[in-house]
Amino acid sequence: MTVLLLGGTGKTATRVATHLKDANIPFLLASRRGPDAAPHGYAAVKFDWADESTWTTSFENNNIETIYMMQPNVAQPWVPMIKFIDLAKSKGAKRFVLCAGTSAALGKDGMGRVWQHYLDTGVEYCVLRPSWFMENLTEPGLVYTISKMNKIFTACQDGRIPFISADDIAEVAFHALTDEKSHNCDHRILGPEILTYDDIATKLSKAIGRKIEHVKLDDEGRFQNLVQAGLSEYFARFMTDLELLAANDFEAGSNDAVKKITGHPPKNFDTFAEENKVAWSP
């Protein structure tokens, strides 16, 4: 059995690959850049959601039964994803694990449609619904504003978020992909603390030794801020809407899902900040 990891250069897929490697389970990383972007020694293949001719390459000479899926950055992403699921099933795939998000709702536009398709087709499945990634703060845009401007811009206001590390998400995904019995459910994956972005700014200030400010933008201000940063209007609106939901405590919550599935509690933000503080150096 080979595990196919779509979004193969993303935050979670590469971490899932490390778990698979350590467990001696064959895997294949699939991304638009293919082998050129894969870590050294990791099997990889080119895969582009916008080019269906690349979809079948993964199945050539590979016994793929299990697939890890991430939402592509395209309008109506569920359309190509559902089409791919049907193709993968025809090629012998039996289990699908989707990393969605808090906003995914069964049957609703977005990853909820993909989730519904799993149920409709009777495949083994698991839908991961993590809160916001701590690692988003190490993305180029936020690294720039934190390291050069000492600021974090959001429309989250005082919304509370149980930030989660990609390390914990990947470990939960590994279990969902490889456990003998399919999970056949969704997992809400939450960090151990419920934090506002003001809290995040305070914790970053302590870790890196200088004051970081959280700048609270309104709806239109945040949308324009993201467009100016280079995001498409579709994705800028998507991200702004998520932040507006967070401002109303849509993300707030707590559970012990990570500990139940992995055997240990999730990483806290102070540990993450200490591990990554060099990323925010001026």
Secondary structure, DSSP 8 states (H G I E B T S, - for coil): -EEEEESTTSHHHHHHHHHHHHTT--EEEEETTGGGGS-TT--EEE-BTTBGGGTTGGGTT--EEEEEEE--SSSSTHHHHHHHHHHHHHTT--EEEEE--TT--TTSTTHHHHHHHHHHHT-EEEEEEE--BGGGGGSHHHHHHHHHHSEEEES-TT--B--B-HHHHHHHHHHHHH-SS---EEEEE--SS-B-HHHHHHHHHHHHTS--EEEE--HHHHHHHHHHTT--HHHHHHHHHHHHHHHTTSS-----HHHHHHSS----HHHHHHHHGGGG--
